[in-house]
């Protein structure tokens, strides 16, 4: 009896120690399906890889579709792979009957297909090896076509810059009538670096061309680069007192001037026009870097519903900014000087001093925004004079001055504060 028991235990131990065969080593049989979808990088929705599916018997199928379905596949081991576009990396997720079973950070995965299995392969590409490509010319305003890896194409006017994958980049410039041919400029971009493709134009006929005339205008009026395009504000002369402030706020994109119905710059800043409550809501968000789209609750002010500033109003309401605590405020009315100062300081989270009523003769310590006004004066955000004129409207030239000073006083010196890189 003891001998039989010992033999049974020994046999059980030996079986337990034997390796368990993996699922895919078992015999696969039946009919199933494999589908896949390629998800391009956010920066370029057209950049995807070339895929290959290897079937049992080493039968290969290749393609470059974003989405594809293989139906009625015989059971067996399959291998899916993709050729990575330049500058990208990929994550492959394998889903079986809707459930995630594996995720790998490589461009290849194996699939053990069995009867009735429905596999979905999701390939997500991200740019992981990128740099900055700048295109410039002297004079500026020259139209160019920039071509790079993965058949990337950008069209714009100098100066402009783009984030793109590493590899060879070439800029082709529009020819100027009566001037020598402008040669293409090319260079290789490597990860985390910057290249500049630039040309200088020396030509007697340049002054008679469109670019020559634009150059003359740029010497007379404030010129900035907005969304990769040179914009000349023909209502802001370079000698105007507010010209440097307009340049600062326009290059940072905080107040970029007026646009037409298609979204193209009109070349008008409107320095004498009053800033409205609606415009103030956007300016404060842009200056502070607050993301208004993170607010998921509907706007309370009914006058803001279904407008371009609806999300800004909803955000200001949820942040309890003082001006927007009045849920019935008219978005179209001019913003008052004290409302502007209070909103700017609140958006930037500036610590305020106690009001004493000694800075301006028309600002009492009991006034609603007295602390904000005296803080702004103490910091140098506004000039100190006899009166502040709290209830007066503020125009776009004055607003540009306040915003430019706020950037210098309260915002860290970054590429964003010096001017957004054109995309």
C-alpha positions as CSV (number, residue, x, y, z in Angstrom):
1,X,0.0,0.0,0.0
2,X,2.8,2.4,0.9
3,X,4.7,1.5,-2.3
4,X,1.6,2.2,-4.4
5,X,1.1,5.6,-2.7
6,X,4.7,6.6,-3.2
7,X,4.5,5.7,-6.9
8,X,1.3,7.7,-7.3
9,X,2.8,10.8,-5.6
10,X,6.0,10.5,-7.7
11,X,4.1,10.2,-10.9
12,X,2.0,13.3,-10.0
13,X,5.1,15.3,-9.2
14,X,6.7,14.4,-12.5
15,X,3.6,15.5,-14.4
16,X,3.5,18.8,-12.4
17,X,7.0,19.6,-13.3
18,X,6.5,19.2,-17.0
19,X,6.2,22.6,-18.9
20,X,2.7,23.6,-19.9
21,X,2.5,24.1,-23.6
22,X,1.4,27.7,-24.6
23,X,-1.9,28.3,-26.2
24,X,-0.5,29.0,-29.6
25,X,1.5,25.7,-29.5
26,X,-1.8,23.8,-29.4
27,X,-3.3,22.7,-32.7
28,X,-5.2,25.6,-34.3
29,X,-8.2,24.8,-36.5
30,X,-11.3,26.5,-38.0
31,X,-11.9,29.8,-39.7
32,X,-11.3,33.3,-38.3
33,X,-10.6,36.9,-39.3
34,X,-8.0,39.6,-38.8
35,X,-8.6,43.3,-39.2
36,X,-6.3,46.2,-38.7
37,X,-6.3,50.0,-38.6
38,X,-3.4,52.4,-38.8
39,X,-3.5,55.6,-36.7
40,X,-1.3,58.4,-38.0
41,X,0.6,60.9,-35.9
42,X,-1.5,63.9,-34.7
43,X,0.8,66.2,-36.6
44,X,0.3,64.5,-40.0
45,X,-2.9,62.5,-40.6
46,X,-1.6,61.0,-43.8
47,X,1.6,59.4,-42.5
48,X,1.2,55.6,-42.1
49,X,3.4,52.6,-42.7
50,X,3.4,49.9,-45.4
51,X,2.1,46.7,-43.9
52,X,2.8,43.0,-44.4
53,X,0.7,40.0,-43.3
54,X,2.5,36.6,-43.4
55,X,0.1,33.6,-43.5
56,X,0.8,30.0,-42.8
57,X,3.0,28.5,-45.5
58,X,4.9,31.9,-45.7
59,X,2.3,33.4,-48.0
60,X,2.7,37.2,-47.9
61,X,0.2,40.0,-48.5
62,X,1.4,43.6,-48.6
63,X,-0.4,47.0,-48.8
64,X,-0.5,50.6,-47.6
65,X,-4.2,51.0,-46.7
66,X,-5.1,52.6,-43.4
67,X,-7.8,49.9,-42.7
68,X,-8.1,46.4,-44.0
69,X,-10.1,43.2,-43.2
70,X,-9.1,39.6,-43.9
71,X,-12.1,37.4,-43.6
72,X,-12.3,33.6,-43.6
73,X,-8.7,32.9,-42.8
74,X,-7.6,29.4,-42.0
75,X,-6.4,28.8,-38.4
76,X,-2.7,29.0,-37.8
77,X,0.1,31.4,-36.9
78,X,0.1,34.8,-38.6
79,X,2.7,37.6,-38.4
80,X,1.8,41.3,-39.0
81,X,4.5,43.9,-39.5
82,X,4.7,47.5,-40.7
83,X,7.5,49.6,-42.1
84,X,7.8,52.7,-39.9
85,X,7.6,56.1,-41.6
86,X,10.6,58.3,-41.0
87,X,10.9,59.7,-37.6
88,X,8.2,57.6,-36.0
89,X,7.8,54.8,-33.5
90,X,4.7,52.6,-33.2
91,X,2.6,50.8,-30.6
92,X,0.7,47.7,-31.7
93,X,-2.4,46.7,-29.7
94,X,-3.9,43.2,-30.4
95,X,-7.5,42.7,-29.5
96,X,-9.3,39.3,-29.6
97,X,-13.1,39.5,-29.9
98,X,-13.0,43.1,-28.6
99,X,-10.7,42.4,-25.6
100,X,-7.1,43.7,-25.5
101,X,-4.7,40.7,-25.2
102,X,-1.3,42.2,-26.0
103,X,0.4,45.5,-26.5
104,X,3.9,45.9,-27.9
105,X,6.2,48.8,-28.7
106,X,7.5,47.4,-31.9
107,X,6.3,47.2,-35.5
108,X,5.6,43.5,-35.5
109,X,3.3,41.1,-33.7
110,X,2.3,37.4,-34.0
111,X,-1.3,36.2,-34.0
112,X,-2.4,32.6,-33.1
113,X,-5.6,32.4,-35.1
114,X,-8.1,29.8,-34.1
115,X,-11.7,29.0,-35.3
116,X,-14.2,31.8,-34.8
117,X,-11.4,34.2,-33.5
118,X,-11.8,37.8,-34.6
119,X,-8.6,39.8,-34.2
120,X,-8.2,43.5,-34.5
121,X,-4.7,45.0,-34.8
122,X,-4.4,48.7,-33.9
123,X,-1.1,50.4,-34.9
124,X,-0.6,53.9,-33.5
125,X,2.3,56.0,-34.9
126,X,3.9,58.9,-33.1
127,X,6.7,61.2,-34.1
128,X,9.6,60.4,-31.8
129,X,12.6,61.7,-33.9
130,X,11.8,65.2,-34.9
131,X,13.4,68.7,-35.2
132,X,12.7,72.2,-36.4
133,X,12.9,73.3,-40.0
134,X,13.0,77.1,-40.6
135,X,12.6,78.7,-44.0
136,X,13.8,82.3,-44.5
137,X,14.6,84.8,-47.1
138,X,15.9,88.4,-47.4
139,X,13.7,90.2,-48.0
140,X,10.9,88.3,-46.3
141,X,7.5,87.4,-47.8
142,X,8.8,85.0,-50.4
143,X,6.4,82.1,-51.2
144,X,8.0,78.7,-50.9
145,X,7.2,75.0,-51.1
146,X,8.9,72.8,-48.5
147,X,9.2,69.1,-49.1
148,X,10.4,66.5,-46.5
149,X,10.3,62.9,-45.4
150,X,7.1,60.8,-45.8
151,X,6.0,63.0,-48.7
152,X,5.4,65.9,-46.3
153,X,4.6,69.2,-48.1
154,X,4.3,72.7,-46.6
155,X,3.5,75.9,-48.6
156,X,3.9,79.3,-47.0
157,X,5.7,82.6,-47.0
158,X,9.0,83.4,-45.4
159,X,9.8,83.5,-42.5
160,X,8.2,80.3,-41.3
161,X,9.2,77.2,-39.3
162,X,7.8,73.7,-38.9
163,X,8.3,70.7,-36.6
164,X,9.0,67.6,-38.7
165,X,10.6,64.2,-38.8
166,X,14.3,63.7,-39.2
167,X,15.5,63.3,-42.8
168,X,16.2,65.4,-45.9
169,X,14.2,68.6,-46.4
170,X,14.2,70.9,-49.5
171,X,12.7,74.3,-49.9
172,X,11.7,75.5,-53.4
173,X,11.2,79.3,-53.8
174,X,8.8,81.1,-56.1
175,X,10.7,82.9,-58.9
176,X,10.6,86.6,-59.2
177,X,10.1,88.0,-62.7
178,X,13.2,89.7,-64.0
179,X,15.5,88.3,-61.4
180,X,17.9,85.3,-61.5
181,X,16.5,81.9,-60.7
182,X,16.4,81.2,-57.0
183,X,18.1,77.9,-56.2
184,X,16.4,75.3,-54.0
185,X,17.9,74.9,-50.5
186,X,18.3,71.5,-48.9
187,X,19.6,70.1,-45.7
188,X,19.3,67.0,-43.5
189,X,17.5,67.3,-40.2
190,X,18.4,65.0,-37.2
191,X,16.6,64.4,-34.0
192,X,16.2,67.4,-31.7
193,X,18.1,69.8,-34.0
194,X,17.2,72.8,-36.2
195,X,18.0,73.6,-39.8
196,X,17.5,76.8,-41.7
197,X,16.9,76.9,-45.4
198,X,17.5,80.5,-46.4
199,X,18.2,82.6,-49.5
200,X,19.1,86.3,-50.1
201,X,17.8,88.0,-53.2
202,X,19.9,90.6,-54.9
203,X,18.2,92.0,-58.0
204,X,17.6,95.4,-59.6
205,X,14.0,94.5,-60.5
206,X,13.2,93.4,-57.0
207,X,11.7,96.8,-56.1
208,X,9.1,96.5,-58.8
209,X,7.9,93.0,-57.7
210,X,5.2,92.3,-55.2
211,X,7.7,91.2,-52.7
212,X,9.6,94.4,-53.2
213,X,6.5,96.5,-52.6
214,X,5.7,94.4,-49.5
215,X,9.2,95.1,-48.2
216,X,8.7,98.9,-48.6
217,X,5.4,98.6,-46.7
218,X,7.0,96.6,-43.9
219,X,9.4,99.5,-43.3
220,X,6.4,101.8,-42.9
221,X,4.0,99.6,-40.9
222,X,4.3,97.0,-38.2
223,X,4.9,93.6,-39.7
224,X,4.6,90.2,-37.9
225,X,4.4,86.6,-38.8
226,X,1.0,85.1,-38.0
227,X,0.3,81.4,-38.7
228,X,3.3,81.2,-41.0
229,X,2.4,84.3,-43.0
230,X,3.8,87.8,-43.0
231,X,1.0,90.2,-41.9
232,X,1.4,94.0,-42.4
233,X,-0.9,96.0,-40.1
234,X,-1.5,99.0,-42.4
235,X,-3.3,100.9,-39.5
236,X,-0.2,100.7,-37.3
237,X,2.7,102.9,-38.4
238,X,6.1,102.0,-37.0
239,X,6.4,105.5,-35.4
240,X,3.1,105.2,-33.5
241,X,3.6,105.1,-29.7
242,X,1.7,101.7,-29.5
243,X,3.6,100.1,-32.4
244,X,6.1,98.0,-30.2
245,X,3.2,96.8,-28.0
246,X,1.2,95.8,-31.0
247,X,4.2,93.9,-32.4
248,X,4.6,92.0,-29.1
249,X,1.0,90.9,-28.7
250,X,0.6,90.0,-32.3
251,X,3.8,87.9,-32.6
252,X,2.7,86.0,-29.4
253,X,-0.7,85.4,-30.9
254,X,-2.5,86.9,-27.9
255,X,-4.1,89.7,-30.1
256,X,-3.4,88.8,-33.7
257,X,-5.6,91.3,-35.5
258,X,-8.7,90.9,-37.5
259,X,-9.4,88.1,-40.0
260,X,-11.9,87.6,-42.8
261,X,-14.6,84.9,-43.0
262,X,-12.1,82.4,-44.3
263,X,-9.7,83.0,-41.4
264,X,-7.1,84.9,-43.3
265,X,-5.5,88.0,-41.8
266,X,-7.0,91.3,-43.1
267,X,-3.9,93.3,-42.2
268,X,-6.0,95.4,-39.7
269,X,-5.3,95.6,-36.0
270,X,-7.9,98.2,-35.1
271,X,-5.9,100.2,-32.4
272,X,-8.6,102.7,-31.7
273,X,-11.5,100.2,-31.4
274,X,-12.7,99.4,-27.9
275,X,-12.1,95.9,-26.4
276,X,-15.3,94.1,-25.6
277,X,-16.1,91.8,-22.7
278,X,-16.1,88.9,-25.2
279,X,-12.6,89.8,-26.5
280,X,-11.3,90.2,-23.0
281,X,-12.4,86.7,-22.1
282,X,-10.3,85.3,-25.0
283,X,-7.3,87.6,-24.4
284,X,-7.1,86.6,-20.7
285,X,-7.1,82.9,-21.6
286,X,-4.5,83.4,-24.3
287,X,-2.2,85.4,-22.1
288,X,-2.4,83.0,-19.1
289,X,-2.2,79.8,-21.2
290,X,-5.5,78.5,-19.6
291,X,-7.2,75.9,-21.8
292,X,-10.8,76.9,-22.1
293,X,-11.7,73.6,-23.7
294,X,-11.2,71.7,-20.5
295,X,-14.4,73.1,-19.1
296,X,-17.2,70.6,-19.8
297,X,-20.2,72.4,-18.3
298,X,-22.5,74.6,-20.5
299,X,-22.2,78.4,-20.4
300,X,-24.6,80.1,-18.0
301,X,-24.8,83.5,-19.8
302,X,-27.4,83.0,-22.5
303,X,-26.0,85.8,-24.6
304,X,-22.8,83.7,-25.1
305,X,-24.5,80.5,-26.3
306,X,-23.6,79.5,-29.9
307,X,-20.9,82.2,-30.3
308,X,-17.2,82.1,-30.9
309,X,-16.5,83.1,-27.3
310,X,-18.9,80.6,-25.7
311,X,-16.2,78.3,-24.3
312,X,-14.2,81.3,-23.0
313,X,-17.3,82.5,-21.1
314,X,-18.0,79.1,-19.7
315,X,-14.4,78.8,-18.5
316,X,-14.4,82.3,-16.9
317,X,-17.7,81.5,-15.2
318,X,-16.3,78.3,-13.7
319,X,-13.1,80.1,-12.6
320,X,-15.2,82.6,-10.8
321,X,-13.5,85.6,-12.5
322,X,-15.1,88.7,-11.0
323,X,-16.4,90.2,-14.2
324,X,-18.2,87.0,-15.2
325,X,-20.0,86.6,-11.9
326,X,-22.7,88.7,-13.4
327,X,-24.3,85.9,-15.5
328,X,-26.2,88.5,-17.6
329,X,-23.3,90.7,-18.6
330,X,-23.4,91.9,-22.2
331,X,-20.5,90.3,-24.1
332,X,-20.6,93.1,-26.7
333,X,-20.2,96.0,-24.4
334,X,-16.8,97.7,-24.0
335,X,-14.7,96.4,-21.1
336,X,-13.9,99.0,-18.5
337,X,-10.4,99.8,-17.4
338,X,-10.8,98.4,-13.9
339,X,-12.4,95.2,-15.3
340,X,-9.4,94.7,-17.6
341,X,-6.8,95.1,-14.9
342,X,-8.7,92.8,-12.5
343,X,-9.1,90.1,-15.1
344,X,-5.5,90.2,-16.2
345,X,-4.2,89.8,-12.6
346,X,-6.8,87.2,-11.8
347,X,-5.9,85.1,-14.9
348,X,-2.2,85.3,-14.1
349,X,-2.9,84.6,-10.4
350,X,-1.0,87.7,-9.3
351,X,-1.0,88.3,-5.5
352,X,-2.6,91.6,-4.8
353,X,-1.8,94.3,-2.2
354,X,-4.3,95.9,0.2
355,X,-5.8,99.1,-1.3
356,X,-5.1,102.3,0.6
357,X,-6.6,104.8,-1.8
358,X,-3.4,106.9,-2.1
359,X,-2.3,106.0,-5.6
360,X,-5.1,107.6,-7.7
361,X,-7.4,110.4,-6.6
362,X,-10.4,108.7,-8.2
363,X,-9.8,105.2,-6.7
364,X,-11.1,104.7,-3.1
365,X,-10.1,101.7,-1.0
366,X,-13.8,100.6,-1.0
367,X,-14.0,100.4,-4.8
368,X,-14.6,96.9,-6.2
369,X,-11.3,96.6,-8.0
370,X,-9.2,99.0,-5.9
371,X,-6.7,96.3,-4.8
372,X,-6.2,95.1,-8.4
373,X,-5.6,98.7,-9.6
374,X,-3.1,99.6,-6.9
375,X,-1.3,96.3,-7.4
376,X,-1.0,97.0,-11.1
377,X,0.4,100.5,-10.3
378,X,2.9,99.2,-7.8
379,X,4.1,96.5,-10.2
380,X,4.5,98.9,-13.1
381,X,1.7,97.3,-15.2
382,X,0.0,100.7,-15.5
383,X,1.3,104.2,-15.3
384,X,0.7,106.3,-12.2
385,X,-1.1,109.6,-12.8
386,X,-3.6,111.8,-11.0
387,X,-6.6,109.7,-12.1
388,X,-7.2,106.1,-13.2
389,X,-10.6,106.5,-14.8
390,X,-11.9,103.1,-13.8
391,X,-15.2,103.3,-15.8
392,X,-13.6,104.4,-19.1
393,X,-13.5,101.9,-21.9
394,X,-10.1,100.6,-23.1
395,X,-9.1,100.5,-26.8
396,X,-6.9,97.8,-28.5
397,X,-3.8,100.0,-28.5
398,X,-4.0,100.5,-24.7
399,X,-4.8,96.8,-24.2
400,X,-1.7,95.9,-26.3
401,X,0.5,98.0,-23.9
402,X,-1.0,96.4,-20.8
403,X,-0.5,92.9,-22.3
404,X,3.0,93.5,-23.4
405,X,3.9,94.8,-19.9
406,X,2.2,91.8,-18.3
407,X,4.3,89.5,-20.4
408,X,7.5,91.3,-19.2
409,X,6.4,91.4,-15.5
410,X,4.6,88.1,-14.9
411,X,5.5,85.6,-17.5
412,X,8.7,83.5,-17.7
413,X,11.0,84.2,-20.6
414,X,10.2,81.4,-23.0
415,X,9.8,80.9,-26.7
416,X,6.1,81.4,-26.2
417,X,6.5,84.8,-24.5
418,X,8.9,85.9,-27.2
419,X,6.6,84.8,-30.0
420,X,5.0,81.6,-31.0
421,X,6.8,79.5,-33.5
422,X,4.8,79.5,-36.7
423,X,3.3,76.1,-37.5
